[in-house]
Amino acid sequence: MLSAVRPDDVVPSPNIWHWPDLYEIENNAQDVDGAIWRVLAQRCDWTGLDVLDLGCGDGFHLPRFAATARGVVGVEPHQPLVRRARQRVADLTSVDVMVGAAQRLPLPDASVDLVHARTAYFFGPGCEPGLAEADRVLRPGGVLAIVDLDGRSAPYGEWLRADLPKYDPGGIERFFADAGFDSADVVATWRFDDREHLEAVLRIEFSAPVARRAIAAVTGLSFPVGYRVRTRRKPTGLVLNGG
């Protein structure tokens, strides 16, 4: 049975909530060379460990984690996506999908080794409740890994800033640095099979004027997208002040 999520816990996603089938195409087009996955594995190898994919959507990344992890839990607030995620992993006995929000995770304390969130919830100032919850469910030595779009990086960051004039990439960087995260630049390639799908994806990611601008700027079937991979490791013991 699907449990309820409080409405004030959730900010609706403007893309996957409304176009999940098209977003599947987008997911398949993103990071075709595996650049993000390589950096994640270097910083927090999840082989034989327990993973939480927070804001898992319809579960696209769950099988990738399940290939080597001991156990995987996907948490997603939007119930139609939870149903799709459960269908995707129905044959994977090490994977569970739960309804929940980042501010109120349906997991016990110290129950996972990696919390992974990709372009979900953790967008800078205001996400402090989710950071605290991630720390609660992480075991000592566990890692919170946040994969976020880089608003400073052309061309995608320029399109993002055009649609979000109050978006402050510098302020976001300072926020995560002050919160103890180590952030790395990653440039991923988005590659599509045809122009029809490339243009359709850009139209669900941006307003109509910005989507037209982006479509005109991309002449082929691929373009680079800058990301920031942010990681913070939970301390393994008490931190004592003084000598």
Buried (B, 14 or more C-beta within 10 A) or exposed (E): EEEEBEEEBBEEBEBBBEBBEBBBBBBBBBBEEEBBBEBBEEBBEBEEBBBBBBBBBBBBBBBBBBEBBEBBBBBBBBEEBBBBBBEBBEEBEBBBBBBBBBBBBEBEEBBBBBBBBBBBBBBBEEBEBBBEBBBBBBBEEBBBBBBBBBBBBEBBBBBBBBBEEEBBBEEBBEBBEEBEBEBEEBBBBBBBEEEEBBBBBBBBBBBEEBBBBBBEEBEEBBBEBBBBBBBBBBEEEEEEEEE
